[in-house]
Amino acid sequence: MGNDKIQLFENQPIRTAWVEEEEEWYFSVVDVVRILTEQPDTDGARNYWKVLKKRIKEEGNELVTNCNQLKMKAQDGKMRLTDVANAEQLLRIIQSIPSKKAEPFKLWLAQVGRERMEEVIDPELTIERALETYAKKGYSREWINQRLQAIQVRKELTDEWDKRGVKKGVEYAILTDEITKAWSGMTTRQYKNLKGLKKENLRDNMSTLELVLNMLAEATTAEISKEKKPETFEDNRIVANEGGAAAGEARAAVEKRTGKPVITNKSANELQNLVTGLIEDIGKPNDN
C-alpha cells in the first residue's frame, strides 16, 4: 500500500489510500460519515457507522459489510486500523445516510442510473455522451475521433478474444500487457506510472500518436488471431506479442524519421492543454 493522501470535502479532511496491487483508492468510512452526518467528533462518527453497518447487513447487503481495514494516521498521529471503502462501497453507504450533505451524491447516482438505462434502450446515446464528456474535458476534435475509433478497435479485439475462449478479467489484462509491452516496452502499469496515473484510463492520457500505435497493435493482434485461430491461452499470448511487435516496429520507424521518442510521460492535462477550472465551469449557465 502507498500514497496515503488527505482529500477535502467542504474543507474537511477525508483520509484516503491508494492500494497498488488492486489499483484502487480507499476512503476512510468514519471520515465520510462524520462529515455527512455532521458528528461533533470521531467517536460519534464511529458509533454512527457501527449502527449503520449493522442495519445495512440486516438488509442483506454484503458489499458494504465486507469493507476492508487499512492502517491510517489517527488524530493522535499513530497508524491505526480503520474501516475503508472503495468508490462503489462508499456510494452505497452514502445512499443509506439521511443527510442534506448526501443529497447531491444521491441525485447524481439517480441521474447516472437513468442515463445507463437509457443507453441500454438506445446504445447510440453512449457514443453521444462520450463525445460530450471528452469535449467538456478540453480534448481536441481530432483526438476525440481517434479515441472513439480506438474504442471500436478494442471492441473488435475483445470480440475475437471471446471467440478464442479468452476469459474477461485477468486473462484480458495479461494479453493487454503483452500487447502494450511489445510495442511500448512497458506493461500497462509501468506505462501508467510513467504518466503519473492511478485509476485514470491510460488511453485517455495518450497523445494522438501513442493512441494510433496502440490501435495498430490491437488491430494487428485481432487480424493475426483471425488468421491463426489460436486454441489455447498461451497461443493467444504469442499472437498478442506478435501484434504488439508489429506496432513496435512502426514506432521505431517513426522515431527514426522524427528523431524524437513517441512515448511521453505527459498526461491528459499537459497533452490537451486543459483549461484550468474547466470542471467547475461545466455546470455554470451560458451567458449568451
C-alpha positions in Angstrom: 0.0 0.0 0.0 1.2 3.5 -0.7 0.3 7.1 -1.5 -1.8 8.0 1.6 -3.5 11.3 0.9 -5.9 13.7 2.6 -8.8 14.7 0.3 -11.0 17.6 1.2 -14.8 17.8 1.1 -16.2 21.2 2.0 -12.8 21.9 3.5 -13.0 18.9 5.8 -10.4 16.1 5.6 -11.0 12.6 4.4 -8.2 10.1 4.7 -7.6 8.1 1.6 -5.1 5.4 0.5 -4.1 4.0 -2.9 -3.6 0.2 -2.9 -1.2 -0.5 -5.8 -1.9 -4.2 -6.1 -5.7 -3.6 -6.5 -5.3 -0.3 -8.4 -8.0 1.1 -6.1 -8.5 4.2 -4.0 -9.9 3.5 -0.5 -11.6 6.1 1.7 -12.0 6.3 5.5 -15.6 5.5 6.1 -15.6 7.2 9.5 -14.3 10.4 8.0 -17.1 10.4 5.3 -19.8 9.6 7.9 -18.5 12.3 10.2 -18.8 14.9 7.5 -22.2 13.8 6.1 -23.9 13.4 9.5 -22.1 16.4 11.0 -20.9 14.5 14.0 -19.0 16.6 16.5 -16.1 14.1 16.8 -14.7 10.9 15.5 -16.2 8.8 18.3 -19.7 10.0 17.3 -19.0 9.1 13.7 -17.6 5.7 14.6 -20.7 4.9 16.7 -23.0 6.1 13.8 -21.1 3.9 11.3 -21.3 0.9 13.7 -25.1 1.1 13.8 -25.4 1.9 10.1 -23.2 -1.1 9.1 -25.4 -3.4 11.2 -28.6 -2.1 9.6 -27.1 -2.5 6.1 -26.0 -6.0 6.9 -29.5 -6.9 8.1 -30.8 -5.6 4.7 -28.7 -8.4 3.2 -26.0 -6.1 1.6 -22.6 -7.8 1.8 -20.9 -5.3 -0.5 -20.7 -2.7 2.3 -20.4 -5.0 5.3 -17.3 -6.6 3.8 -15.4 -3.3 4.0 -11.6 -3.7 4.3 -9.5 -2.3 7.1 -6.3 -0.3 6.4 -3.9 1.5 8.7 -4.3 5.2 8.6 -3.0 8.0 10.7 -5.3 8.8 13.6 -5.7 12.1 15.4 -3.0 11.1 17.9 -0.6 10.7 15.0 -0.4 6.9 15.3 -1.2 4.5 12.5 -4.4 2.6 13.4 -6.7 0.2 11.5 -9.9 1.8 10.3 -12.7 0.7 8.1 -12.2 1.8 4.5 -14.4 1.6 1.4 -13.7 1.8 -2.3 -15.8 4.1 -4.6 -18.6 1.5 -5.1 -18.9 0.7 -1.5 -18.7 4.4 -0.5 -21.6 5.3 -2.8 -23.7 2.6 -1.4 -23.0 3.8 2.2 -23.9 7.4 1.2 -27.3 6.2 -0.2 -28.1 5.0 3.4 -27.3 8.2 5.1 -30.2 10.6 5.6 -28.3 13.9 5.3 -28.7 17.0 3.3 -25.0 16.9 2.5 -25.5 13.4 0.9 -28.4 14.6 -1.3 -26.1 15.9 -4.2 -24.5 12.4 -4.3 -27.9 10.7 -4.3 -29.2 12.9 -7.1 -26.0 12.2 -9.1 -26.5 8.5 -8.6 -30.1 8.7 -9.7 -29.1 10.6 -12.8 -26.3 8.1 -13.7 -28.7 5.2 -13.2 -31.3 6.9 -15.5 -28.7 7.5 -18.2 -27.4 3.9 -18.1 -31.0 2.6 -18.5 -31.5 5.0 -21.5 -28.2 3.7 -23.0 -29.4 0.1 -22.8 -32.5 1.1 -24.7 -30.6 3.3 -27.2 -26.8 2.4 -27.3 -26.2 5.4 -29.6 -26.6 7.6 -26.6 -23.4 6.1 -25.1 -21.4 7.5 -28.0 -23.1 10.9 -27.9 -22.3 11.2 -24.1 -18.7 10.1 -24.6 -18.3 12.8 -27.2 -19.8 15.4 -24.9 -17.7 14.3 -21.9 -14.4 14.4 -23.8 -15.3 17.8 -25.3 -16.0 19.2 -21.9 -12.6 18.0 -20.7 -11.0 20.0 -23.4 -9.8 17.3 -25.8 -9.5 18.3 -29.5 -11.9 17.1 -32.1 -9.1 15.2 -33.8 -8.2 13.4 -30.6 -11.8 12.6 -29.8 -12.3 11.0 -33.2 -9.2 8.9 -32.7 -10.3 7.9 -29.2 -13.7 6.7 -30.4 -12.0 4.7 -33.2 -9.7 3.2 -30.6 -12.8 2.0 -28.6 -14.1 0.3 -31.8 -10.8 -1.4 -32.4 -10.6 -2.6 -28.8 -14.1 -4.0 -29.1 -13.2 -5.9 -32.2 -10.2 -7.4 -30.4 -12.1 -8.4 -27.3 -14.8 -10.0 -29.6 -12.0 -12.0 -31.2 -10.7 -13.0 -27.8 -14.2 -14.1 -26.8 -14.3 -16.4 -29.8 -11.0 -17.9 -28.8 -12.1 -18.6 -25.3 -10.1 -15.9 -23.5 -11.7 -15.0 -20.2 -12.6 -11.5 -19.2 -10.7 -10.0 -16.3 -7.3 -11.5 -15.6 -6.7 -13.1 -19.0 -7.7 -9.9 -20.8 -5.3 -7.9 -18.6 -2.4 -10.4 -19.3 -2.9 -10.2 -23.1 -3.3 -6.4 -23.0 0.0 -6.2 -21.0 1.6 -8.5 -23.6 0.5 -6.2 -26.5 1.4 -3.0 -24.7 4.9 -4.3 -23.7 5.6 -5.5 -27.2 5.0 -2.1 -28.8 6.0 0.3 -26.0 8.5 -1.6 -23.9 6.3 -1.3 -20.8 3.4 -3.1 -19.2 0.2 -1.2 -18.8 1.0 -0.4 -15.1 4.5 0.7 -15.9 3.1 3.0 -18.7 0.6 4.4 -16.2 3.4 5.0 -13.7 5.4 6.9 -16.3 2.5 9.3 -16.8 1.7 9.5 -13.1 -1.7 7.8 -13.4 -3.6 5.8 -10.8 -7.2 4.8 -11.8 -7.3 7.0 -14.8 -7.7 5.4 -18.2 -4.3 5.0 -20.0 -5.7 5.6 -23.4 -7.3 8.9 -22.2 -3.8 10.1 -21.4 -2.1 9.1 -24.6 -1.1 11.6 -27.3 -2.6 11.1 -30.8 0.5 9.2 -32.0 0.6 7.0 -28.9 -3.1 6.2 -29.4 -2.7 5.4 -33.1 0.2 3.0 -32.4 -1.8 1.3 -29.6 -4.7 1.0 -32.1 -2.4 -0.5 -34.6 -1.1 -3.0 -32.1 -4.6 -4.1 -31.1 -6.0 -4.2 -34.7 -3.0 -6.2 -35.8 -3.4 -8.7 -33.0 -7.1 -9.2 -33.9 -6.2 -9.8 -37.6 -3.4 -12.3 -36.7 -5.8 -14.1 -34.4 -8.4 -14.4 -37.1 -5.8 -16.0 -39.4 -4.1 -18.3 -36.9 -7.1 -19.2 -34.8 -5.2 -19.8 -31.5 -6.7 -22.5 -29.4 -5.0 -22.1 -26.1 -4.3 -19.1 -23.8 -0.6 -19.5 -24.5 -1.3 -19.4 -28.2 -3.3 -16.2 -27.7 -0.3 -14.8 -25.7 2.0 -15.4 -28.6 -0.4 -13.7 -31.1 -0.7 -10.7 -28.7 3.1 -10.4 -28.7 3.2 -10.6 -32.5 0.5 -7.9 -32.9 2.3 -5.6 -30.4 5.6 -6.2 -32.0 4.3 -5.0 -35.4 3.3 -1.7 -33.9 6.7 -1.6 -32.1 8.4 -1.8 -35.5 6.2 1.1 -36.7 7.1 3.1 -33.5 10.8 2.6 -34.2 10.4 3.8 -37.8 8.6 6.9 -36.7 11.2 7.7 -34.0 14.0 7.2 -36.6 12.4 9.7 -39.0 11.4 12.3 -36.4 14.4 12.0 -34.2 12.3 12.0 -31.0 10.5 9.4 -28.9 6.9 8.6 -29.4 6.1 7.7 -25.8 5.7 10.7 -23.5 5.4 11.0 -19.7 2.8 13.7 -20.2 -0.8 13.1 -19.0 -4.0 14.5 -20.5 -3.7 17.7 -18.6 -0.5 18.5 -20.4 -1.2 16.9 -23.7 -4.5 18.6 -24.3 -3.8 21.9 -22.5 -6.9 21.6 -20.4 -8.4 24.9 -19.2 -7.8 25.5 -15.5 -11.1 25.2 -13.6 -12.9 23.6 -16.5 -14.7 21.1 -14.3 -16.1 23.9 -12.1 -17.4 25.7 -15.2 -19.2 22.7 -16.6 -22.4 23.3 -14.7 -22.5 27.1 -15.0 -25.2 28.6 -17.1 -24.3 30.0 -20.5 -24.4 33.8 -20.5 -25.0 34.0 -24.3 
